[in-house]
Amino acid sequence: MNEQAPEMPTDSPPSGFLWGAATSSYQIEGSPLADGAGPSIWHRFAHTPGRVLNGDTGDIACDHYRRWREDVTLMASLGLNAYRFSVAWGRILPEGTGRVNQPGLDFYRHLVDALLEQGIEPMLTLYHWDLPEALDARGGWASDASPGWFADYARILYRALGDRVRLWITLNEPWVITAGGYLFGDLAPGHRSQSETPIVAHNLLRAHAAALASGRAEGIERIGLAVNLEPQYPASPLADDIAATARRDAFINRWFLDPVFFGRYPAEMEAIFGTAWPEYSASELDALRAPPDFIGVNYYSRSVVRADPTEQPVGARRVRQDARPHTAMDWEVYPQGLTHILAWIQGRYGNPPVYITENGAAFDDPPPVAGRLHDRQRVAYLRSHLRAASRALRRGVDLRGYFAWSLLDNFEWSYGYAKRFGLVRVDPVDRQRLIKDSGRFYRDAIRRYEGRA
Ligand SMILES: OC[C@@H]1[C@@H](O)[C@H](O)[C@@H](O)c2nc(CNc3ccccc3)cn21
């Protein structure tokens, strides 16, 4: 069988379907303090001994801040018609508020103009985890002032790029920002506080609403919210496992979407956080209602769930499915879960427009041989998940695009450079780019789906 053949249903996607790849600022750019940029919480976190595997930092990363022209050419060679990236807040506002750093704005304007010249639609994420250090020093996302800081930052970007960027995302994965940064502590700023966690989540929801409102005031029409979604399946029909599954579903999948669509939190949240869960007035909850123009779905895997009182605060844990394939992140390969979660959104939130804003896998890639890198497991992952997306389209899901995570091997947060998700290899020494077989497969799949093969 030809590894390159997409070999999947070629029922055409809707016209205007976006075929992209995704990245984020701290993970690929490098040069974190160049041209007047202010440090982010990830700059500090990565430079704190013990926080990131092997002491890796984003000081160079993929060197995209200097190689961005080459990378736009690479995207065009892959046949992408869209590219999702994030803006480093500290390049625009070194102190997080106040003085605007023009060289930072210029970098992103040049990148956007180069994308548009290649017929590549930019999708701009305002926040992908790299909060300015100066704002963390003022309380960060736990501060009541954080929604205002974020709306002001967003307004600067809307005004600078709103005439050429049509797709905007306020926050990337408020659940991971909250759980990783404030509850479990494995991500910046590395807090472990059950009392702080619901406050941070509430401020992130207020910040999304404020950035949506400031975008509307600037005439921006397509503003989304990107969420990590992970379908939860009970390990047994036992009542305890069913209840634990519902709690974990609320904790991961409904905590942020229910407030923005319904103006209420899932009922399970109070049971999960107990006395740490604040009292909210009806007006405070209604102020969270800020339905996005589209949902960005970041899908990687599912969870099979068993009740476990020792696993706090949810009282549930993931049960590894040993008989099934797993990625290098130890995430089960489960493409059916993508179809299920897209159908779930369709049913629960009224079939809103959806983009798959992240989908991909880390595997321990073989070394390149004669200028080729045969990442067979990643090809298989992409093929099965494109099929799963195709099944969702056939069920009437309003799916508008697919963004592979990631364009490049990059800085994988607390794993540093040990986990590689790229369609394109980045050499750890000289940062040379090499398109993997998965990149070639994706290029051929785009042509096939678009009827050009
Ligand atoms: O881990 C792969 C990517 C990561 O590089 C992106 O920056 C981030 O947007 C991203 N989100 C997920 C979703 N799941 C997740 C779950 C728990 C912790 C961290 C991520 C995976 N990924």
Ligand as a Chemical Component Dictionary entry (heavy atoms), coordinates in Angstrom:
data_LIG
# 
_chem_comp.id                   LIG 
_chem_comp.type                 NON-POLYMER 
_chem_comp.pdbx_formal_charge   0 
_chem_comp.three_letter_code    LIG 
# 
loop_
_chem_comp_atom.comp_id 
_chem_comp_atom.atom_id 
_chem_comp_atom.alt_atom_id 
_chem_comp_atom.type_symbol 
_chem_comp_atom.charge 
_chem_comp_atom.model_Cartn_x 
_chem_comp_atom.model_Cartn_y 
_chem_comp_atom.model_Cartn_z 
_chem_comp_atom.pdbx_ordinal 
LIG O1  O1  O 0 0.233  18.825 23.606 1  
LIG C1  C1  C 0 0.084  19.163 22.278 2  
LIG C2  C2  C 0 -0.634 20.497 22.145 3  
LIG C3  C3  C 0 0.178  21.690 22.665 4  
LIG O2  O2  O 0 1.446  21.744 22.056 5  
LIG C4  C4  C 0 -0.630 22.964 22.355 6  
LIG O3  O3  O 0 0.088  24.150 22.666 7  
LIG C5  C5  C 0 -1.917 22.988 23.160 8  
LIG O4  O4  O 0 -2.867 23.876 22.582 9  
LIG C6  C6  C 0 -2.492 21.608 23.307 10 
LIG N1  N1  N 0 -3.618 21.309 23.907 11 
LIG C7  C7  C 0 -3.734 19.983 23.906 12 
LIG C8  C8  C 0 -4.911 19.317 24.506 13 
LIG N2  N2  N 0 -4.740 18.611 25.637 14 
LIG C9  C9  C 0 -4.045 18.837 26.806 15 
LIG C10 C10 C 0 -4.456 18.181 27.917 16 
LIG C11 C11 C 0 -3.786 18.338 29.102 17 
LIG C12 C12 C 0 -2.691 19.153 29.181 18 
LIG C13 C13 C 0 -2.262 19.819 28.060 19 
LIG C14 C14 C 0 -2.949 19.674 26.856 20 
LIG C15 C15 C 0 -2.665 19.429 23.261 21 
LIG N3  N3  N 0 -1.904 20.468 22.885 22 
# 
loop_
_chem_comp_bond.comp_id 
_chem_comp_bond.atom_id_1 
_chem_comp_bond.atom_id_2 
_chem_comp_bond.value_order 
_chem_comp_bond.pdbx_ordinal 
LIG O1  C1  SING 1  
LIG C1  C2  SING 2  
LIG C2  C3  SING 3  
LIG C2  N3  SING 4  
LIG C3  O2  SING 5  
LIG C3  C4  SING 6  
LIG C4  O3  SING 7  
LIG C4  C5  SING 8  
LIG C5  O4  SING 9  
LIG C5  C6  SING 10 
LIG C6  N1  DOUB 11 
LIG C6  N3  SING 12 
LIG N1  C7  SING 13 
LIG C7  C8  SING 14 
LIG C7  C15 DOUB 15 
LIG C8  N2  SING 16 
LIG N2  C9  SING 17 
LIG C9  C10 SING 18 
LIG C9  C14 DOUB 19 
LIG C10 C11 DOUB 20 
LIG C11 C12 SING 21 
LIG C12 C13 DOUB 22 
LIG C13 C14 SING 23 
LIG C15 N3  SING 24 
# 
